[in-house]
Amino acid sequence: MIEVRELTKRHGATVAVDGLSFQVRPGLVTGFLGPNGAGKSTTMRVLLGLDAPTSGQALVNGRRYATMRHPLREVGALLDANAVHGGRSAYDHLRCLARSNGIGVSRVADVLERVGLAGAARRRAGDLSLGMRQRLGIAAALLGDPGVLMFDEPVNGLDPEGVRWIRHLMRSLAAEGRTVLLSSHLMSEMELTADRLVIIGRGRLVAETTVGDLAARHDLGVLVRSPRAAELTGVLEAAGATVGTEPGGGLVVRGLDIAEIGDLAAGGGLAVHEVTPRGVSLEEAYMELTGDSAEYRAGGR
C-alpha cells in the first residue's frame, strides 16, 4: 500500500507539492494524473527517497523507502528509462541490481523473458531503442518480485503492440494483489487500464475516484428524438426529469436512464426515434477538472 499524508515539497519559493494526501491500495491499478508541473514526478521521487519532503510523509507499506534494507524486494519503479549505464548489457545491468539487493541471478533471465528482451539480453543498454529501454526499466522494477510498483509514463517509445502489452501487464500485476501506481498522459490508455484515479493540480489533490464515477459526474444526459417531442417532454418532466432542447429538435434528458425513458414513452404511446446516452470521455472529464491547474497553455488562434 502507498500512503501520502499531507505531503509538501518546496524548491526554494516554488511549491511543487502542497499538502497532498491520498492512498493507493493493493489489487488495483491506480492512475496518477495531472497537468505538466502538477507534482506527479516530485511525489513519486519523494516516495522513492530521491527527494526529501519539506513536510508530511510518503510511505510504502507504512515505511519510508530509505529504511528498507532490500528496497527492490518491496518496491519496483520506473521513472526514467534512460537511467541506465549505457555501456552495460541489459543482462549485466539487471545482474548488478540483483546483487545489490540480494536477489538470485536466475531472476534476471526470468524478468528479461517476461518483458520480451530475452533475445537482446547481451546488447548494450546504450544501443537499445527507447521502447526497449522502457522494457528494460520495467524488468528492473519487476526484478525483486515486489508487492508495490510505480511507473511514470511507461508507454513512452512503445509501438501499439507494446502499449497493449503494458496495459495487460499492469492489470495482471494488480490481479496478483500488487499495488500499482501508474502515471501517464495517455487518457485513452488510462481509461482502459486504471481502476481508480488520483488527479492532482498545482500540487494539490483535485479528485480521488474511479474512472466510472468521474465520467458519471460529467454526465451530459440522454439525447432523445421523437415526432411528439412536446408531449414526451411533459411525460418526462412529470416523472422528475429535467428536459432541455438542442439544435435540430432533440431533447436532452437528465435524471432518467435509457430504460426509464423508453418505458415512459411506451406507456404514453409516444414514438421515439433515437435514445442515445451522452457521456463524456475520461479525457474530457479530466480536462474539465484540471483546466484551472495547467501551468502551461498554448495560445489559441
N, C-alpha and C positions, 0 to 999 in steps of 0.2 A: 504494500500500500504506500502511496505517496501522500504526504500531508504538507501543505504550505500554510503557515499560520502567521498572519499579519506581517508578511514579508515586505521589507522596504530595502531598496538598494539605490544609493546615490553615487553619482560620479561627479564630484565637485558640486556645482549648482544644479546639475541635471538629475532629476528623479526618474530612474529607469523603471523601478517597480515601487508601487505606492500602497502599502498596507494590504497586500494581496493575500487572500485566503481561499483555498479550495482543496478537495480531496480527489484522488484517483484510486478507484477500488479495483480489486482483482477480478478476473473473469470478464473484463470489458475492454474494448478499445475506446480510449478517451481522446477525442480530438482537441488539440490545443490551438486555438485560433485567435487572430488579432492582426491589425494592420502592421506594416513595417514600423518599427520603433515602439511597438506596444509593450515590449518587455518579455516576450516569449523566450528568446535565446538567453537573456540575462537570468530569468527564473530557472531555466534548465542548467545553466552554468553554476548557479548557487546550489542547486540540488546535488550536483556532481562535485562540489567542493572546489571548483575552479575560480569562483568569486566568493568573497566573504560577504554576508549580509550586513547592511548597516544596522538593521534591527529585525526582529522576528525570527522565524525558524523555517527551514526547509528540510524535511525528514523523509527517510525511506525506511519503512518498517519500524518507525519510531526512533531512528538513529540518524545522526549526521554521517554523511559519506566518509568524512575524514577519520571517523572512529572505526571503520571496518578494516579488519586485518587482511582479508582477501576480497576486495570490493567487486571484482569481476564475477565472483560466485553469487553475489547478491543483486548487483545492478549491471545491466548491459546498456550501452548508449552509443548512438551515432550522432555526433554533432557536426563533424566536418570530414567528409570523405577524403580530403587531401592531407589529413593529419597522419601521414604515414612516412616512413623512411623510404624515399624513392629508390634507393639502391638495393634494398632487401627484396627478396622474392615474397610473394603472397604467403607462401608456406612459412618462411622464416619470420615474417612479421608476426604471424599468429603464434608461432612457436615461442618467440620471446615473451609475448604477452602471457602465454600459458605458464611458462616457467616462473614469471614474476608473481603469479597468483596461485601457485601450487596445483596447477591443472595438468592432468596427464597429457602427454604429447599426442596420444591416439585421438584425442578430441579434435585436434587440428584438422585431420583428414575428414572427420565427421561433418564439421561445420562447412568446410570447403565444398563438400558434396552437397550439403543442404542448400547452399546459396548458388550452386551451379558453376563453381570455379575450380572443380577438381582438375579439369584439363589445363588450367592456367596457373596451377599451384607453384610452378618453378619460374614463372615470369616475374620480372622486376615490377614492383608496385608502380614505379615511375613510368613504366611503359603501358600500363593499363589504361583503358578508356575511362571516362568519368563514370559511366554506368557500371563498369567492372569494379572501379574503386568503391562505388556505393555498395556493391555486393560484398566486397572485402570488409568494409566498415560494419555491415550487418553481421558478417561472420564473426568479427571481433566482439560484437555485442552479444552474440549467442554463445561465445566460447565457454564461459563458465556455467552454462545452463542456469542463468539467473531467473528469479521469480519476478523481477521488476525490469522493464525495458523502456527506454526513452529514445525516440527517433526524431530528429529535426530535418524536415524535408528529405525523406529517404528516397523519393522517386526522381530526384534531380538526375538528369542524364540517362534515364532508363527509357527504352523503347516501349511501345504499347504492351508487348508481351511481358516485359519486366515490371511495368506498372501493375498489370493484372496479377503477376506473381507476388508483388509486395502486398497487394490487397488481401490475397488469400493467406499469406504468411502472417500478417497482423491478426487476422481473425482466428487462425489456427493457434497462435500463441495465446490469445485471450481464452480460447476454448479449453486450453490446457490449464487454465486457472491462474495465468500470469497477469500481472498489472502492466498495461501497455499505454504509454502516453505518446501520442503522435502529433507532431506539428507539421502543418502543410498549408500552402496557399491554394491547392487544387480543390475547390469546393466540390466538384463533381465526384472526385475520389473520396473525399471525406464523407459525402452523403452515402456512398456505397460501403464504406469501411467502418465508420465510427458508430458506437452505441450511445455514447454521451459526449457532450461538448463543454469545454471550458473556454469562454470567449473573454478576452481582455482588451482594453483600450487605454492608452496612456498610463500603463502600469497598474490599472485597477480592474477588478472583476466587473464585467458587463453582464454576463449570464453564465449560469451553470445548469445545463438542461440536457434533454435528449434531442436527437435530430427531429423526431416526430413532433415533440412538444413545441420546438422552435418554429416549425412550419405551421403548426396549428395556431400559434399566437398571431401569425400574419395571414390568417385565412382571409381570402378575398370573396368568400361566399360561393353561391352556385348560380351559374348562368342558366336561365330558363327562357325558352321561346314558345309562345302559344298564340294561336289566332284569336284567342279570347283573353288577352293579357289583362285587361281591366278587371274582368270578373275573377280571374285567377289571383290577382293582387289582393282583392278583397278577402278571398278564402284564406290565403296565406297569412295575411295580417291578422285575421280573426284567430288564427292558430298561434299567434305570438311572434311571427317572423317580421323582420324589417325588410322592406322591398324597395329597391331603387330601380332606376332605368339606365340604360346605356344607349349610345347612338345605334340606330338600327332597330330599336324597339324591344331589345332583350330586357328581361328582368334580372336584377342582381339580388338574390335572396340570401339573407343571413339569419341564422337562428334555427334553421331546419336542415336536416340532411337530405340526401337524394331520395331515400326511401320514403321519408315523411312527405316530401313534396309530391312524389308520384302518387302516394295513397290519397292525399287531399285532392289532387287534380282528378283522379279517377272517381273519387266519391262525389265530386261535384259535376261529373260528366263533362269535364273540360279537356279538350285535346291539348297535348303537349308535343312539340316537335323537337325539342332539344332540352336536355338536362345535363349540364357539364360542371363538375367542380372546378373552382378557380383558385387552387392553392398556389403558393409561391415556392420557388426552388430554395434550397439551402443557401445558395449564393445570394439570392435576392433578400432573404431574411437576414443574412449576415451583413450585407451592405447597409440595410436599414438600421440595424443595431449599432454598427460601428461607424456610421457616416460622420459623426462628430468627433471621432477619435483618430482619424487618419492624420498622420504627421505630414505626409507629402501628397500633394494633389497635382495632377496635370491640368493645365489651363484648357478651357473649352474653346471651341471655335465660334 
